[in-house]
Amino acid sequence: MPRREQPEETAVSVAGRITPQINRYYYKISKKYTVVGILFMVLLMLYLICIMAFFGEYVTYENLKYLIRDFSAVSVPGSGDFTKIVYNGSDSMTFALFRGGVSACDGDSYLYYDTGGINLISDDMNYADPVLVPSEKYLLAYDLGGTGYSIYNQLTRIVERKTDGRIMAGDIGDDGSCILVTRSRETRYVVDVFNAAFNRTMSIYKENYVLDAALSPDGTYILIVSAVPSDTDFNCEIEICMTGRSEPLTKLVYEHTMPLDVFSYEDSFLVLCDNGIYAYDYSGISLEGCSFSGMQLKYASDGGESVVCAGQVNTLGTENRIIAVGTRGELLYDSVAEMRVTGVYASPDPDDVVAYIRTPDAVIAVNEAGEEELHKPEVSDILTVLPASDSAIICGKSAAYTAFDD
């Protein structure tokens, strides 16, 4: 019986036999989005062509850095525990807390680390005596006694310039406006004022010895403290100026007083002198203050919400008076400590910790009630202490780490 051949198997394409179901409504919507996307791409290409054709000479590396100056405003590093960082530092290294991270500078380079210890910026510079001045969004770095200055955000350097005279002081507002005090050939000193676009808008010339100047956080007021020769002594002159006005709003004078520093806040400012702290609002009305009678001022620190000072009570330096005042000059803390003090640092939250006191072998946190918490540093070469909102960062010659964090 002949063998019956089996029919050949043929693969059946199911997809080819099923008609795809199309929702006409969503099909029309998708076509419209496709057309809109193509139009945007065409407009973008035309825009770029026009920019390069008519404004190509202005497309520079510096302008591109200026373009991204505010990119970091929406991404502030977290305020969690700060990871220990290690760097190649020196004895002259200076530090500042900036946008949740740590800025460090030794004159040869500027470094910025976020809370995770990641080095976001490593920038070469040539400053003999660098000073770091942070604000809410920007950081001013200048060479004290030199001519160079730079402005950073948390991503990059956005301004790098030089002044005509030697820089003696500087400050920066939250919006990026800043001031620089320089030595002048026409007069003894000049205070240059720059707007948020980093363009100079005015200059204030001073014949007296300007020892410091500050800008109000919103950039509206300029505070200038000067030493005015008077016979064999000096008087303290305080000028309250307003941006855009050539004449000062108010001028105050203290006889036989040497000004040292000025700190600005939202609605008031403090003037640190050799004999006390004086507080004012921006209309020139005197607020509270504090006298340094019976002590020799040695250290002072501004924490943004208070100023802390330390001074020797006896000639040996074994007793030191610690004073803390609020932004309107109100006394927050006043006590004599039987210890050698090598530095004091004001806390940004004086309700929690009023001050951090550095001694030759420890760092002590003190609250308003006088309660103390002692920390033995992990490094023997402490350069400074950076108080944070709920802790403090101990900065050494080659490493920085968090302490006093609960």
C-alpha positions, 0 to 999 in steps of 0.5 A, spaced: 500 500 500 503 506 497 505 511 503 500 517 504 505 523 504 503 528 510 501 535 508 507 540 508 506 545 515 505 552 513 507 557 519 501 562 520 502 569 521 497 571 526 499 578 526 498 578 519 491 576 519 489 581 525 487 588 523 490 593 528 485 597 532 486 604 531 483 609 536 481 615 531 481 620 536 488 618 539 491 618 532 489 625 531 492 627 537 498 624 536 499 627 529 498 634 532 503 633 537 508 630 531 507 636 527 508 641 533 514 637 535 517 638 528 515 646 528 519 647 534 525 643 531 525 648 525 524 654 529 530 652 534 534 651 528 532 657 525 533 661 532 540 658 532 542 660 525 540 667 527 544 667 533 550 665 530 549 669 524 548 676 528 551 675 535 556 669 534 562 674 536 558 674 543 558 667 544 564 666 548 566 661 553 565 666 559 558 668 556 556 661 556 558 660 564 554 666 565 548 663 562 549 657 567 550 662 573 543 660 576 542 653 574 544 651 581 539 655 584 534 650 584 538 644 587 541 646 593 545 640 596 541 636 602 543 638 609 544 631 612 550 628 615 557 631 611 561 626 609 568 626 611 573 629 605 580 629 604 584 634 600 591 636 600 591 643 604 596 648 607 596 652 614 593 658 610 587 654 607 580 658 608 573 655 609 566 657 608 559 653 608 556 655 601 549 652 599 550 646 603 557 644 601 564 646 603 568 651 600 576 651 601 581 655 598 589 655 599 590 661 594 593 656 589 586 653 588 579 653 589 575 647 591 567 646 593 565 639 596 557 637 596 555 634 603 556 627 600 564 629 599 564 629 592 568 635 589 564 639 584 569 644 583 577 644 582 579 651 580 586 654 579 587 661 582 593 665 584 591 669 590 596 670 596 591 671 601 584 669 599 578 671 603 571 667 601 564 671 602 558 666 601 551 669 600 545 665 599 546 663 591 553 666 590 560 666 593 565 672 592 572 670 593 578 675 593 585 676 594 586 681 600 591 686 598 591 683 591 587 685 585 584 678 583 577 676 585 572 671 582 564 669 583 562 662 584 555 658 584 555 651 586 557 649 579 563 653 576 566 660 576 562 665 573 566 671 574 574 672 574 576 679 574 582 684 577 581 691 580 585 697 579 587 698 586 589 693 592 582 689 595 581 691 602 574 688 603 568 685 599 561 683 600 556 680 596 548 680 596 543 674 595 542 676 588 549 677 586 550 684 587 557 686 590 561 691 593 569 691 593 573 696 597 580 698 594 585 703 595 585 709 590 590 713 587 585 719 587 583 718 594 585 713 600 579 708 598 574 707 593 568 702 594 565 700 588 558 697 587 556 692 582 549 690 580 546 683 580 549 682 572 556 684 575 556 691 572 559 696 576 554 701 577 557 706 582 563 708 586 564 711 593 570 715 594 573 716 601 578 720 604 578 716 611 581 709 612 575 704 610 576 698 615 570 694 612 564 695 608 558 690 608 552 690 603 545 688 606 542 681 603 537 684 598 543 689 595 539 696 597 544 698 603 551 699 603 555 700 610 561 703 610 566 703 617 572 708 617 577 710 622 578 717 622 584 720 625 583 725 631 589 728 634 593 722 636 587 717 636 581 715 631 574 716 631 569 711 628 565 713 622 559 709 620 556 711 613 549 708 611 548 709 603 543 706 598 545 704 591 544 709 586 545 715 591 551 719 591 550 722 598 550 717 604 543 717 608 546 717 615 553 718 618 554 716 625 561 718 629 564 715 635 569 718 638 576 714 641 573 708 637 576 703 632 572 700 628 573 693 626 568 689 622 560 690 620 555 685 619 549 686 615 542 682 616 535 683 613 533 689 617 539 691 622 546 691 622 552 690 627 558 694 628 564 691 631 569 696 635 575 695 639 570 697 645 564 694 644 558 692 639 553 697 636 547 695 633 542 700 628 537 699 623 538 701 616 535 708 618 540 709 623 536 708 629 540 706 635 538 699 637 541 695 643 549 693 644 554 691 648 560 693 651 567 690 652 569 693 658 574 689 662 576 685 656 581 685 651 578 683 644 581 677 641 576 673 636 569 675 633 565 671 629 558 672 625 553 666 624 548 670 620 543 670 626 548 672 632 555 675 633 560 671 638 566 675 641 571 672 646 576 676 649 582 676 655 580 678 662 587 676 665 593 678 662 595 670 662 589 668 657 587 663 662 580 667 663 576 669 657 569 672 656 565 669 651 559 674 649 554 673 644 549 678 641 543 677 636 542 681 630 539 687 633 544 687 639 540 684 644 545 680 649 544 672 648 550 670 652 555 673 657 560 668 661 567 668 663 570 661 662 576 659 665 580 656 659 585 658 654 581 660 647 584 659 640 577 661 637 570 662 637 565 661 632 557 663 632 552 658 630 546 659 625 541 657 630 543 660 637 537 657 640 540 651 640 548 652 640 550 659 641 557 658 640 563 653 639 569 655 643 576 652 640 581 651 645 588 648 644 586 641 645 578 641 644 572 644 641 566 646 646 559 647 644 555 652 649 548 653 649 544 659 652 543 656 659 551 655 659 551 647 658 557 645 654 558 639 650 566 637 649 569 634 642 576 631 642 578 633 635 580 627 630 585 631 627 591 635 631 591 641 626 584 644 626 584 651 622 577 653 623 570 650 625 564 651 620 557 651 624 552 648 621 544 648 622 544 642 626 552 640 627 559 643 626 564 641 621 571 641 623 576 643 618 583 641 619 589 642 614 588 635 610 581 633 612 574 636 614 568 632 618 562 633 622 562 633 629 556 635 634 551 631 630 545 628 634 
